Amino acid sequence: MTRENPDAASPSVAASPSDYWAIERAIVSQIHRFAQANDAHDHDALAEMFTLEGSFARPTAPEAPVSGREAIRAFFRDRPARRTRHVMANIVVDLLSPAHASARSYVVLYTGERGENVLVGDFDDELRLELDGIWRFSRRSGSLAFDY
């Protein structure tokens, strides 16, 4: 079901069920690639996952989004490196139009640092299909599920 119209099933927006499943798979893969690039400290790959004017807010700082692909690149490049594993789960994709989708997922962050071991949160995403055929985040907004 879409968030804009809870009575409409997501597959009805696509031309066929196979189109919907291909789109969903591409978006789920993008979410997983984001987690892996984040753990690998690949700031260039992370930035390229966003539209030019996209925005990103970490789950630990949802009130401080970073806007624009180059600002997102600098944000990831300039932060201190640490050993992490981001595990993405319960991903639900809503196709809002053939070129616009939203997704919600859970994130569990494991760190190799002492004292701060596990954080649990959510990502609410908006994605756009760009002219090159790649689904990119136009907005990726995180939040924590529990007070720490």
C-alpha positions in Angstrom: 0.0 0.0 0.0 1.2 3.5 -0.7 1.5 6.0 2.1 -0.3 8.7 0.0 -3.3 6.4 -0.7 -3.6 3.5 1.9 -6.3 1.8 -0.2 -4.1 1.5 -3.3 -1.7 -1.5 -3.7 1.8 -0.6 -4.8 1.9 -3.0 -7.8 -1.0 -1.1 -9.4 1.3 1.9 -10.1 3.7 -0.2 -12.3 2.8 -1.3 -15.8 2.9 -5.0 -14.7 3.7 -7.0 -11.6 7.1 -7.9 -13.0 7.9 -4.2 -13.4 7.0 -3.6 -9.8 9.1 -6.4 -8.5 12.1 -5.3 -10.6 11.7 -1.8 -9.3 11.4 -3.0 -5.7 14.5 -5.2 -6.1 16.5 -2.2 -7.5 15.5 0.0 -4.5 16.2 -2.8 -1.9 19.6 -3.3 -3.5 20.3 0.5 -3.3 19.5 0.4 0.4 21.8 -2.6 0.9 24.5 -1.0 -1.2 24.3 2.2 1.0 24.9 0.1 4.1 27.9 -1.6 2.6 29.4 1.6 1.1 29.0 3.2 4.5 30.8 0.4 6.3 33.6 0.5 3.6 34.0 4.3 4.1 33.4 4.8 0.3 32.2 8.4 0.4 32.1 8.7 -3.4 29.8 5.7 -3.8 27.6 7.0 -1.0 27.3 10.5 -2.6 26.5 9.0 -6.0 23.5 7.2 -4.5 21.8 10.6 -4.0 20.1 13.0 -6.5 22.1 16.2 -7.0 19.8 18.0 -4.5 19.2 15.0 -2.3 19.3 15.2 1.5 20.6 12.8 4.2 20.0 12.8 8.0 21.7 10.3 10.2 19.6 8.4 12.7 21.6 9.9 15.5 21.0 13.5 14.1 17.7 13.5 12.4 17.3 17.3 13.0 20.6 18.0 11.1 20.1 16.9 7.5 22.9 17.5 4.9 21.6 18.7 1.5 23.2 18.3 -1.9 25.3 15.5 -3.4 28.6 17.3 -2.9 27.8 18.3 0.7 26.8 14.6 1.4 30.2 13.5 -0.2 32.1 15.9 2.1 30.0 14.8 5.2 31.0 11.2 4.7 34.6 12.0 3.6 35.3 14.2 6.6 33.8 12.2 9.5 36.2 10.0 11.5 36.5 6.4 10.2 35.3 3.7 12.5 34.6 0.0 12.2 30.9 -0.6 11.6 28.4 -3.0 10.2 25.0 -1.6 9.2 22.3 -4.3 8.9 19.2 -3.4 7.0 15.9 -5.2 7.6 12.1 -5.1 7.2 12.4 -3.0 4.0 9.0 -2.0 2.6 8.9 -0.2 -0.8 5.9 1.8 -1.9 5.9 2.7 -5.6 4.2 6.2 -5.8 4.7 6.6 -9.6 6.8 4.9 -12.2 9.7 7.2 -11.3 9.0 8.0 -7.6 9.1 5.6 -4.6 9.2 5.7 -0.8 10.8 3.1 1.4 11.0 2.4 5.1 13.6 0.1 6.7 15.1 -0.8 10.0 18.8 -0.4 10.6 20.9 -2.1 13.3 24.3 -0.5 13.6 27.1 -2.6 15.2 30.3 -0.8 16.0 33.7 -2.1 16.9 34.2 0.7 19.4 34.1 0.1 23.1 31.1 1.4 25.0 28.9 2.1 22.0 28.1 -1.3 20.5 24.6 -1.4 19.0 22.1 1.2 17.8 18.6 0.5 16.4 16.8 2.8 14.2 14.8 3.5 11.0 15.2 5.1 7.6 12.5 6.8 5.7 13.5 7.2 2.1 12.2 9.0 -1.0 13.8 7.8 -4.2 13.7 9.0 -7.8 14.4 7.1 -11.0 16.9 9.3 -12.9 17.5 9.5 -16.6 20.4 7.1 -16.4 18.0 4.4 -15.1 19.3 4.4 -11.5 17.1 4.9 -8.5 18.7 7.5 -6.2 17.8 8.8 -2.8 16.2 12.3 -3.0 15.7 12.1 0.8 17.1 9.7 3.3 16.1 10.4 6.9 17.1 8.3 9.9 15.9 8.2 13.4 16.6 6.1 16.5 14.0 3.6 17.7 15.1 3.7 21.4 16.5 6.4 23.7 20.1 5.7 24.4 
